[in-house]
Amino acid sequence: MASSHQKWKEIDMKSRLAENIKTFRKERKMTQEQLAEAMGVTVGAVYKWESQQSNPDLNLIIELANLFEVSTDVLLGYEWRN
């Protein structure tokens, strides 16, 4: 069973991924429809990613990072903590 600290980290990571997808999409002046087309998914999938209803598959996270020209760490919002 996941500890409360572990659960918090999962929620925080998920919200930063959703926020980052939306931010990077808007920085590139892309609509959800354009991002969906570029990624080969439905507009509904992009909406769900940005509203924290689901996460993209790992292969799509890598493709999104490439599209946005950022590392997967940046896209996920990962920061190393000691």
C-alpha positions in Angstrom: 0.0 0.0 0.0 1.3 3.5 -0.9 2.2 5.8 1.9 0.6 9.2 2.1 3.9 10.8 1.1 4.1 8.6 -2.0 0.5 9.4 -2.9 1.2 13.1 -2.6 4.2 12.8 -4.9 2.1 11.0 -7.5 -0.7 13.7 -7.4 1.9 16.5 -7.6 3.7 14.9 -10.6 0.4 14.3 -12.3 -0.8 17.9 -11.9 2.6 19.2 -13.1 2.5 17.0 -16.2 -1.0 18.2 -17.0 0.0 21.8 -16.4 3.2 21.5 -18.5 1.4 19.9 -21.5 -1.0 22.8 -21.6 1.7 25.4 -21.0 4.0 24.0 -23.7 1.1 23.6 -26.2 0.0 27.2 -25.7 3.6 28.5 -25.9 3.7 27.0 -29.4 0.3 28.5 -30.2 -1.2 25.0 -30.8 -4.8 24.1 -30.2 -5.8 20.9 -28.6 -6.9 19.7 -32.0 -3.5 20.4 -33.5 -1.7 18.7 -30.7 -4.0 15.7 -31.0 -3.3 15.5 -34.7 0.5 15.8 -34.2 0.4 13.0 -31.6 -2.0 10.7 -33.4 -4.6 10.8 -30.6 -8.1 12.2 -30.2 -8.9 15.7 -29.0 -10.5 14.0 -26.0 -7.2 12.4 -25.1 -5.5 15.8 -25.0 -8.3 17.3 -23.0 -8.0 14.4 -20.5 -4.2 14.9 -20.2 -4.6 18.6 -19.5 -7.5 18.2 -17.0 -5.7 15.5 -15.1 -8.2 12.8 -16.0 -5.6 10.6 -17.5 -1.9 10.5 -18.4 -0.3 9.9 -21.8 1.4 6.5 -22.3 5.1 6.5 -21.8 5.9 6.4 -25.5 3.7 9.5 -26.0 5.4 11.3 -23.1 8.7 10.8 -25.0 7.1 12.1 -28.2 5.6 15.1 -26.4 8.9 16.0 -24.9 10.5 15.8 -28.4 7.7 17.9 -29.9 8.0 20.5 -27.2 11.9 20.3 -27.4 12.2 19.6 -23.6 13.5 16.7 -21.6 11.0 14.2 -20.2 12.1 15.4 -16.7 11.0 18.9 -17.6 7.8 17.7 -19.2 6.9 15.6 -16.1 7.9 18.5 -13.8 10.5 16.3 -12.0 12.9 17.9 -9.6 15.6 16.1 -7.7 15.2 16.4 -4.0 17.7 15.4 -1.4 
